[in-house]
Amino acid sequence: MNNSYIFDLIVFFPFISGLICYGIGRKNETIRDYFAMLSGVIEFLLMAGFAYMSMTGIPLQGEALSYISAGIPGICGMGLDFTLDGFRGIYGSIAALMWMMTIILSQEYFTHHGNRNRYYFFMLWTLGATMGVFLSASLYTTFVFFEIMSFTSYVWVAQEENVPSLKAAKTYLAVAVIGGLVMLMGLFLVYHELGTLMISELLPAAANCSHPEVLFAAGVCMLFGFGAKAGAFPLHIWLPKAHPVAPAPASALLSGILTKTGIYGILIITSNLFIHNQTWGYMILIIGELTMFGGALLAVFSIDLKRTLACSSMSQIGFILVGVGMQALLGEENALAVHGTLLHMVNHSLIKLVLFMVAGVVFMNAHSLDLNEIRGFGKKKNLLKVIYLVGAITIAGIPMLGGYVSKTLLHESIVEFGGGIAMKAMEWIFLISGGMTFAYMTKLYMAIFVEENEDKKLQAHYDSMKRYMNGKSTFALLGSAIVLFIWGVVPHNIMDKAAELGSRFMGLFEEGEVVAYYSIGNLKGSVISILIGLLIYVFFIRKVLRKEEDGHVIYVNRWPRWYDMEELLYRPLLLTILPTVFGVIFRIFDTLPDMVVVLLRKTLLADSPLPRERMEGSVFSSIVGNIRNAIQFIANRTIHRKNPTQWDYVHEEALKQQERNEIFRIIQRSLSFGLMLFGVGLMLTLIYIVFLS
């Protein structure tokens, strides 16, 4: 349906609501909170309704909506283009659901916080920008809303306005801006080579590209920009710092949705520009493995609840990138990788919605995220314990829930590809990373919900909390956990159908075979990861990452303080090394032309030596002066012999010449001289007309 303004409303309704919400908040904060919640509900219903009609083919205005397109032409020359298909419908609905739940939680979470008006304004604007990314039909539209989203979400990170949050916000914004600029360079190259940025036109245009090496360079530039937002190694530096300092509802969205906008862009590149390209596939796979393992390792060492969840997000993004890489490597037989990628994206979004909201409830009551301080908080909070377990078991890949299904598909895609020792090593990194996921989620569960706090008074205070979240917050957490549970408990009825609906976006048009998720062979990978996780938890976390101090057992962070990629590499590189190196290079280039000119003037273009420079006067004054000097010399020898004169007429004529020149210059600059010349010219013209014509 072209020019469907109702469909455009999905993108622009949150922007309008944000402005209205801000205006209401200046008058009445309670009404503002409920208006923000209502806006989130309306956006979810709009998005879910359009997605349902698109997926089921229900007609609207006499036309079936199996494929919806709309847009606003003329903006910046290229216009904004939107579309809706299976993948976009699924992810747009997931995003709207997460925003609705986090806005509901925000009312209680921000009860004692400042700058709530600003928070809701940028909350809704970021929702609109995110919808613009997921529904974009062209890379130009993707880029526009991607950059809007980066700047609006920056405010989330800086919301608390303390030193850690402002520093993390600077890092987040720096990565976003640099990534956006590099991405823009890639878009220029793609448009130059293919002549289009419409996503639906990229695949046939790329197949006929005459300069594949230029297209690959463009792809790397765009991968840099999208990978920075996704939190992929080595551009992940913002993620472990931004999530802990941002408010918990915002952290859930940063982790669960905003990282997926980066994955969305990487999927567009992979499925349209480099579909079945082995080189591209290996590159994405290696990045995915490093991200997956590195994030899990950081999470194992972390003793901060939200930092652990943030590092976990980095690791799960790595799992997703492994699936993207396997899509390219497996060629046309990539159904396992395609389905696994989509399902793990959805799993991770819903999981982090649940887990970060649990962290928000913990912080609302304990006012801390340090495991030693929040230890034992949930010991007698059974509802919160169950909600956490739904998210933790799912992300750990325990059978019977969605995380097991998506990880099984990704693992089997690696096994199906084979490839010798290198791919076997990749498989074991995958399994070990899954084991570390089980280990750090067990660490959080044991610390918060099983162990007792070393401070008996604090533990008694935690145990006495009967009402630790209000009804709306309970709805947000419990509702999200139920959605996550139902999503994964019957995979063939829900997850498989969703994977089929979204697979065309990734270039898969065949459904593929039905996977027996609970066969012995598929259960084997999960069992190996769980056993590895148990070993890591028992022999490393409990033995190495805890110590006894003053008769108390506490968690300790043994991660080397000096090993911070931002401080160790990026800041010295960008603020010291590169400015110094380029300063020297540009100084050399600045002085090089002068050096060349001087060299030429000394050698090939050296000036011819003058016999004698004239000190004063001109040739004419010098001739006249010398003549007068000669006459004086003759007169002194004859008629002036008794009274000879000694006068330098050359100097006298030079002074007269200088005086004449000055008078002439005054005359030239005068108005009367101009009029005189005009009169002479006019007189000559009249003479010509009267006598000569």
C-alpha positions in Angstrom: 0.0 0.0 0.0 1.8 3.1 -1.3 1.7 6.4 0.6 -0.1 4.8 3.5 0.0 7.6 6.1 -1.5 5.3 8.7 1.7 3.1 8.3 3.9 6.2 8.5 2.2 6.9 11.8 4.0 3.9 13.4 7.3 5.8 13.0 6.2 9.4 13.7 3.6 8.8 16.4 6.3 8.5 19.1 7.9 11.7 18.0 4.6 13.6 18.3 3.8 11.9 21.6 7.2 12.9 23.0 6.5 16.5 22.3 3.1 16.3 23.9 4.4 14.4 26.8 7.1 17.0 27.5 4.5 19.8 27.4 2.2 17.9 29.8 5.1 17.2 32.1 5.7 20.9 32.7 2.2 21.1 34.2 1.4 17.7 35.7 3.9 14.9 36.2 1.3 12.2 37.0 -0.7 12.8 33.9 2.6 12.8 31.9 3.5 9.4 33.3 0.1 7.9 32.3 0.2 9.6 28.9 3.7 8.1 28.2 2.3 4.7 29.2 -0.7 5.2 26.9 1.6 6.2 24.1 3.6 3.0 24.5 0.4 0.9 24.5 -0.9 2.6 21.4 2.4 2.2 19.6 2.5 -1.5 20.4 -1.1 -2.0 19.2 -0.4 -0.2 16.0 2.7 -2.1 15.3 1.3 -5.5 16.3 -1.9 -4.8 14.3 0.0 -4.0 11.1 2.4 -7.0 11.6 -0.5 -9.3 12.1 -2.3 -8.1 9.0 0.9 -8.3 7.0 1.7 -11.9 8.1 -1.9 -13.2 7.6 -2.7 -11.2 4.5 -5.8 -9.5 6.0 -7.0 -6.9 3.5 -7.0 -3.2 4.4 -8.8 -0.7 2.1 -9.4 -3.6 -0.3 -5.7 -4.6 -0.6 -3.9 -7.5 1.1 -1.0 -6.4 3.2 1.4 -9.2 2.6 3.9 -6.4 1.8 3.4 -2.8 2.9 5.4 0.1 1.7 5.1 3.8 2.4 7.2 6.8 2.7 7.7 10.6 2.5 9.3 11.6 -0.8 11.7 14.5 -1.3 13.4 14.7 2.1 17.0 15.6 1.4 16.4 14.6 -2.2 16.1 10.8 -1.6 13.1 10.7 0.6 12.2 8.4 3.5 11.0 4.9 2.5 9.4 2.4 4.8 8.2 -1.2 4.4 6.9 -4.1 6.4 7.5 -7.8 5.9 7.8 -10.8 8.2 11.2 -9.9 9.8 10.3 -6.2 10.2 6.9 -7.1 11.6 8.4 -9.4 14.2 11.1 -7.0 15.3 8.9 -3.9 15.2 6.5 -5.7 17.5 9.3 -6.9 19.8 10.6 -3.3 20.0 7.1 -1.9 20.7 6.5 -4.5 23.4 9.7 -3.8 25.2 9.1 0.0 25.1 5.6 -0.5 26.5 6.9 -2.6 29.4 9.8 -0.4 30.3 7.7 2.7 30.2 5.3 1.1 32.7 8.2 0.2 35.0 9.7 3.7 34.6 6.9 5.3 36.7 8.0 3.5 39.9 11.7 3.4 39.0 11.9 7.2 38.6 9.8 8.1 41.7 12.8 9.7 43.4 14.8 10.7 40.3 15.1 14.1 38.7 14.9 15.1 35.0 12.0 12.7 34.4 10.4 15.0 31.8 13.6 14.9 29.7 13.7 11.1 30.2 10.2 10.5 28.8 10.8 12.9 25.9 13.9 11.1 24.7 12.4 7.7 25.6 9.6 8.3 23.1 11.8 9.9 20.5 14.2 6.9 20.6 11.2 4.6 20.1 10.3 6.5 16.9 13.9 6.5 15.7 14.2 2.7 16.4 11.0 2.1 14.5 12.3 4.1 11.6 15.4 1.9 11.5 13.5 -1.5 11.6 10.9 -0.4 9.1 13.3 1.3 6.7 13.2 0.2 3.0 16.4 2.0 2.0 19.8 2.3 3.5 19.4 6.1 3.4 16.4 5.9 5.6 18.2 3.4 7.9 21.1 5.9 8.3 18.9 8.9 9.0 17.0 7.2 11.8 20.1 5.3 13.0 21.8 8.7 13.7 18.7 10.2 15.3 18.6 7.1 17.6 22.2 7.5 18.6 21.8 11.1 19.7 18.5 10.5 21.5 19.7 7.4 23.3 22.8 9.3 24.5 20.6 11.1 27.0 19.7 7.8 28.6 23.4 7.1 29.4 23.9 10.6 30.7 20.6 10.6 32.6 22.0 10.5 36.2 24.5 13.3 35.4 27.2 12.0 37.6 30.9 11.4 36.7 30.6 7.7 35.6 27.5 8.3 33.6 28.8 11.4 31.8 32.1 9.6 31.1 30.2 6.6 29.7 28.0 8.9 27.7 31.0 10.5 26.1 32.4 7.1 25.1 29.0 6.0 23.8 28.6 9.2 21.7 32.1 9.0 20.4 31.7 5.5 19.2 28.3 6.3 17.7 29.5 9.4 15.8 32.7 7.8 14.5 30.7 4.7 13.5 28.1 6.8 11.8 30.7 8.7 9.8 32.4 5.6 8.6 29.1 4.1 7.8 28.2 7.1 5.7 31.4 6.7 3.7 30.3 3.1 3.0 26.9 4.4 1.8 28.6 6.8 -0.6 30.6 3.9 -2.1 27.6 1.7 -2.4 25.5 4.4 -4.1 28.4 5.2 -6.4 28.9 1.5 -7.4 25.3 0.3 -7.5 23.3 3.5 -8.1 20.7 2.7 -5.5 20.3 2.4 -1.7 16.9 0.7 -1.8 17.3 -2.5 0.1 15.1 -4.5 -2.3 17.3 -3.5 -5.2 20.7 -4.2 -3.7 20.9 -7.9 -4.4 20.5 -7.8 -8.2 22.7 -4.7 -8.4 25.5 -6.3 -6.4 25.4 -9.4 -8.6 26.2 -7.1 -11.6 28.8 -4.9 -9.8 31.9 -4.4 -11.9 34.1 -3.5 -9.0 33.6 -6.1 -6.3 36.7 -4.9 -4.4 35.1 -1.4 -4.0 31.9 -2.9 -2.9 33.7 -5.0 -0.3 35.4 -1.9 1.1 32.0 -0.2 1.3 30.7 -3.3 3.2 33.6 -3.1 5.7 32.8 0.6 6.3 29.1 -0.1 6.9 30.1 -3.1 9.1 32.2 -0.7 11.2 29.2 1.6 11.8 26.6 -1.1 12.4 29.0 -3.2 14.5 29.7 -0.3 16.7 26.0 0.0 17.6 25.7 -3.8 18.0 28.6 -3.9 20.5 30.8 -6.2 18.4 34.5 -6.6 19.2 36.6 -4.5 19.1 34.0 -1.7 19.1 32.3 -3.0 22.2 34.0 -0.6 24.6 30.8 1.5 25.2 28.6 -1.4 26.1 30.1 -2.5 29.5 30.3 1.1 30.6 27.0 2.5 29.4 24.6 -0.2 30.6 25.6 -0.1 34.3 25.2 3.7 34.6 22.0 4.1 32.6 18.6 3.7 34.3 17.5 0.0 34.3 14.5 0.5 31.9 16.9 2.3 29.5 19.5 -0.5 29.9 16.9 -3.1 28.9 16.3 -1.2 25.7 20.0 -0.4 25.0 20.8 -4.1 25.4 17.7 -5.7 24.0 16.8 -3.5 21.1 19.4 -0.8 20.2 22.1 -3.4 19.7 19.7 -5.2 17.3 19.5 -2.2 15.1 23.2 -2.8 14.5 22.5 -6.5 13.7 19.7 -5.4 11.4 22.2 -3.4 9.3 24.7 -6.2 9.3 22.0 -8.6 8.1 21.1 -6.2 5.2 24.7 -6.1 4.1 25.3 -9.8 4.4 22.0 -10.9 2.8 22.1 -8.4 -0.1 25.7 -7.4 -0.9 27.6 -10.5 0.2 25.1 -13.3 0.2 27.0 -16.7 0.2 30.4 -14.8 0.1 32.9 -17.0 1.9 35.4 -14.2 2.7 32.7 -12.1 4.2 31.4 -15.1 6.1 34.7 -16.0 7.7 35.2 -12.3 8.7 31.8 -12.1 10.4 32.3 -15.5 12.1 35.7 -14.5 13.6 34.3 -11.2 14.9 31.4 -13.1 16.3 33.6 -15.7 18.1 35.8 -12.9 19.6 32.7 -11.0 20.7 31.0 -14.1 22.1 33.9 -15.3 24.1 35.2 -11.9 25.2 31.8 -10.8 26.5 31.3 -14.1 28.4 34.7 -13.8 30.0 34.1 -10.2 31.2 30.7 -11.3 32.6 32.3 -14.1 34.6 34.7 -11.7 36.3 32.2 -8.9 36.9 30.8 -8.4 40.4 28.3 -5.7 39.4 24.8 -6.9 38.5 24.1 -4.6 35.5 27.7 -4.8 34.2 27.4 -8.6 34.2 24.2 -8.3 32.2 25.9 -5.8 29.9 28.8 -8.1 29.2 26.4 -10.9 28.7 24.7 -8.8 26.0 28.0 -8.4 24.3 28.5 -12.2 24.4 25.0 -12.9 23.1 25.6 -10.5 20.2 28.6 -12.6 19.4 26.3 -15.7 19.2 24.1 -13.9 16.8 27.1 -12.8 14.6 28.2 -16.4 14.5 24.9 -17.2 13.0 25.2 -14.3 10.4 28.7 -15.6 9.5 27.4 -19.1 9.0 24.6 -17.9 6.7 27.3 -16.7 4.3 29.5 -19.8 4.7 26.7 -22.4 4.3 25.5 -20.9 1.0 22.1 -21.9 -0.1 21.9 -24.6 2.6 21.9 -22.1 5.4 18.4 -22.6 6.8 19.7 -23.6 10.3 21.9 -20.4 10.5 19.1 -18.2 9.3 16.5 -19.5 11.7 19.0 -19.6 14.6 20.1 -16.0 14.0 16.5 -14.6 14.0 15.4 -16.7 16.9 18.4 -15.8 19.1 17.9 -12.1 18.3 14.3 -12.4 19.6 15.4 -14.5 22.6 18.0 -12.1 23.6 15.7 -9.1 23.3 13.0 -10.7 25.5 15.6 -12.1 28.0 17.3 -8.8 28.6 13.9 -7.1 29.0 13.2 -9.5 31.9 16.7 -9.5 33.4 17.3 -5.7 33.3 13.9 -5.0 34.8 14.8 -7.5 37.6 18.0 -5.5 38.1 15.9 -2.3 38.2 13.7 -3.7 41.0 16.9 -4.7 42.9 18.3 -1.2 42.5 15.0 0.5 43.4 15.1 -1.2 46.8 18.8 -1.9 47.6 20.2 1.3 45.9 23.2 -0.7 44.8 24.3 -3.2 42.1 27.4 -4.5 43.8 27.0 -8.3 44.4 28.4 -8.0 47.9 25.9 -5.3 48.9 22.8 -6.8 47.2 23.7 -10.3 48.3 20.6 -12.1 49.7 18.2 -9.4 48.5 15.9 -11.9 46.8 16.2 -14.8 49.2 12.5 -14.5 50.3 11.1 -12.8 47.2 9.8 -15.9 45.3 8.0 -14.0 42.5 11.2 -12.0 41.6 13.2 -15.3 41.9 10.9 -17.1 39.4 11.0 -14.1 37.0 14.8 -14.0 37.1 15.0 -17.8 36.6 12.9 -17.6 33.4 15.4 -15.2 31.9 18.5 -16.9 33.4 17.5 -20.4 32.3 16.6 -19.2 28.8 19.9 -17.4 28.2 21.9 -20.3 29.6 20.5 -22.6 27.0 18.7 -25.0 29.3 16.4 -27.3 27.4 12.6 -26.6 27.3 13.0 -22.9 26.7 13.7 -20.6 23.8 17.4 -20.0 24.4 18.1 -23.7 24.0 16.3 -23.8 20.6 18.2 -20.9 19.0 21.6 -22.0 20.4 21.0 -25.5 19.1 20.3 -24.2 15.6 23.4 -22.0 15.7 25.5 -24.9 17.0 24.2 -27.3 14.4 25.0 -24.8 11.6 28.6 -24.9 12.7 28.6 -28.7 12.8 26.9 -29.0 9.4 29.6 -26.8 7.8 32.4 -28.9 9.1 35.7 -27.5 7.8 38.4 -29.3 9.8 40.4 -28.2 12.8 39.6 -24.5 12.5 35.9 -25.0 12.6 36.2 -27.5 15.3 38.0 -24.9 17.4 35.2 -22.4 16.6 32.6 -25.0 17.8 34.5 -25.5 21.1 34.7 -21.7 21.6 30.9 -21.7 21.1 30.4 -24.4 23.7 32.7 -22.9 26.2 31.1 -19.5 25.8 27.7 -21.1 26.4 29.2 -22.8 29.5 30.4 -19.4 30.8 26.9 -18.0 30.3 25.6 -20.8 32.6 28.3 -20.0 35.1 27.8 -16.2 35.4 24.0 -16.5 35.5 24.4 -19.1 38.3 26.7 -16.7 40.1 24.0 -14.0 40.0 21.3 -16.3 41.1 23.2 -17.7 44.0 24.4 -14.3 45.1 21.0 -12.5 45.0 18.5 -15.3 45.7 20.3 -18.1 47.6 23.2 -16.8 49.7 22.8 -14.5 52.7 24.3 -11.1 53.1 27.3 -10.9 55.4 25.7 -8.0 57.1 22.9 -9.6 59.2 21.0 -6.4 59.7 21.0 -5.7 56.0 19.8 -9.2 55.4 17.0 -8.8 57.9 16.0 -5.5 56.2 15.9 -7.3 52.8 13.8 -10.2 54.2 11.3 -7.7 55.8 10.5 -6.1 52.4 7.0 -7.3 51.6 6.1 -4.8 48.9 9.2 -4.3 46.8 7.4 -3.4 43.6 3.9 -1.9 42.8 1.2 -3.5 40.7 2.3 -1.8 37.4 5.9 -2.9 37.8 4.7 -6.4 38.7 2.7 -6.5 35.5 5.7 -5.3 33.4 8.0 -8.0 34.9 5.6 -10.9 35.1 4.1 -10.1 31.7 7.5 -10.0 30.1 8.5 -13.3 31.7 5.3 -15.0 30.6 5.8 -13.8 27.0 9.4 -15.2 27.1 8.2 -18.5 28.6 5.4 -19.0 26.1 7.6 -18.0 23.2 10.1 -20.9 23.9 8.1 -23.6 25.5 6.4 -24.8 22.2 9.1 -24.1 19.6 7.5 -25.9 16.7 4.2 -24.0 17.1 5.6 -20.5 17.7 9.4 -20.2 17.1 9.6 -22.2 13.9 6.7 -20.2 12.4 8.3 -16.9 13.3 11.6 -18.1 11.8 9.8 -18.9 8.6 8.1 -15.6 8.4 11.4 -13.7 8.9 13.7 -15.8 6.8 13.0 -14.1 3.5 14.6 -11.0 4.8 17.8 -12.9 5.0 17.5 -14.4 1.5 16.1 -17.8 2.5 13.0 -18.7 0.5 12.8 -22.4 1.4 11.4 -23.5 4.8 14.1 -26.1 5.5 13.6 -29.3 7.3 11.9 -29.6 10.7 14.6 -29.9 13.5 14.2 -32.4 16.2 15.3 -30.1 19.0 15.3 -32.7 21.7 17.2 -35.5 19.9 20.2 -37.0 21.6 22.6 -35.4 19.1 21.1 -31.9 19.7 20.9 -32.3 23.5 24.6 -33.3 23.5 25.8 -29.7 22.8 23.6 -28.3 25.6 24.8 -30.9 28.1 28.5 -30.2 27.3 28.0 -26.4 27.8 26.1 -27.0 31.1 28.9 -29.2 32.4 31.5 -26.7 31.4 29.5 -24.0 33.2 29.3 -26.1 36.3 33.0 -26.6 36.4 33.7 -22.9 35.8 31.3 -21.9 38.6 32.5 -24.5 41.2 36.2 -24.3 40.6 36.8 -20.7 39.3 34.0 -18.4 40.5 33.6 -19.9 44.0 37.3 -20.6 44.5 39.1 -17.8 42.7 36.5 -14.9 42.4 35.6 -15.1 46.1 37.8 -14.6 49.1 37.6 -14.5 52.9 38.1 -11.1 54.5 37.7 -10.4 58.2 35.7 -13.6 58.6 33.4 -12.8 55.7 33.4 -14.3 52.2 33.1 -11.6 49.6 33.1 -11.5 45.8 36.2 -9.9 44.3 36.8 -8.4 40.9 40.1 -10.0 39.7 39.9 -8.5 36.2 43.2 -6.5 35.7 42.4 -2.8 36.2 44.9 -1.8 33.6 43.2 -3.9 30.9 40.6 -1.5 29.6 40.7 -1.2 25.8 39.4 2.3 25.9 42.1 3.6 28.2 44.8 1.2 27.0 44.3 1.6 23.3 41.6 3.9 22.0 42.2 7.0 24.0 46.0 7.0 23.6 45.5 6.2 19.9 42.9 8.8 19.1 44.0 11.5 21.5 47.8 11.2 21.5 49.4 8.9 18.9 47.3 9.7 15.8 47.3 13.5 16.4 51.0 13.5 16.8 51.7 11.3 13.8 49.4 13.2 11.5 50.6 16.5 12.9 54.1 15.6 11.9 52.9 14.4 8.5 50.9 17.5 7.8 53.7 19.7 9.0 56.0 18.0 6.5 53.5 18.5 3.7 53.0 22.1 4.7 56.7 22.9 4.6 57.5 20.7 1.6 56.4 23.2 -1.1 58.4 26.0 0.5 61.5 23.7 0.6 61.0 22.8 -3.1 60.7 26.5 -4.1 63.8 27.4 -2.2 65.7 24.5 -3.7 64.7 25.5 -7.2 65.5 29.2 -6.6 69.0 28.1 -5.5 69.5 25.8 -8.4 67.5 25.6 -11.7 65.6 28.8 -11.3 68.3 30.9 -9.7 68.1 34.6 -10.6 70.7 36.0 -13.1 73.1 38.3 -11.3 72.6 42.0 -12.0 75.6 44.1 -13.0 74.7 46.9 -10.7 71.4 47.8 -9.0 70.4 51.5 -9.4 70.4 53.2 -6.1 68.0 56.0 -7.1 66.3 57.6 -10.0 65.7 56.1 -13.4 67.6 55.5 -16.6 66.3 58.8 -17.9 67.3 60.8 -14.8 70.7 59.1 -14.8 71.4 60.1 -18.4 70.3 63.7 -17.9 72.3 63.9 -14.7 75.4 62.5 -16.3 75.1 64.9 -19.2 74.8 67.8 -16.8 77.8 66.5 -14.8 79.8 66.4 -18.1 78.9 70.0 -18.9 79.9 71.0 -15.4 83.2 69.2 -15.8 84.0 71.0 -19.1 82.9 74.4 -17.6 85.1 73.9 -14.6 88.1 73.4 -17.0 87.2 76.5 -19.0 85.0 79.3 -18.1 84.6 78.4 -14.4 88.2 77.6 -13.8 88.6 80.2 -11.1 85.2 79.3 -9.4 84.6 75.7 -10.1 81.3 74.1 -8.9 81.0 70.5 -7.5 77.4 69.4 -7.8 75.9 65.9 -8.3 73.4 66.4 -11.0 72.6 62.7 -11.1 71.3 62.9 -7.6 69.4 66.1 -8.4 67.8 64.6 -11.4 66.8 61.5 -9.4 65.1 63.8 -6.8 63.3 65.6 -9.6 62.3 62.3 -11.1 60.9 61.2 -7.8 59.0 64.4 -7.4 57.5 64.1 -10.9 56.5 60.6 -10.2 54.7 61.6 -7.0 52.9 64.5 -8.8 51.9 62.2 -11.6 50.5 59.6 -9.1 48.5 62.3 -7.4 47.1 63.5 -10.7 46.2 59.9 -11.7 44.3 59.4 -8.5 42.4 62.7 -8.8 38.9 63.1 -10.1 39.9 66.1 -12.3 42.4 63.9 -14.1 39.7 61.3 -14.7 37.4 64.0 -16.0 40.1 65.3 -18.2 40.8 61.9 -19.8 37.0 61.5 -20.3 36.9 64.9 -22.0 39.9 64.1 -24.3 38.2 60.8 -25.2 34.9 62.5 -25.9 36.6 65.2 -28.0 38.5 62.6 -30.1 35.2 60.7 -30.6 33.5 63.9 -31.8 36.4 64.7 -34.2 36.1 61.2 -35.6 32.4 61.5 -36.1 32.5 64.9 -37.7 35.5 64.7 -39.9 36.4 61.1 -40.5 33.1 59.2 -40.6 
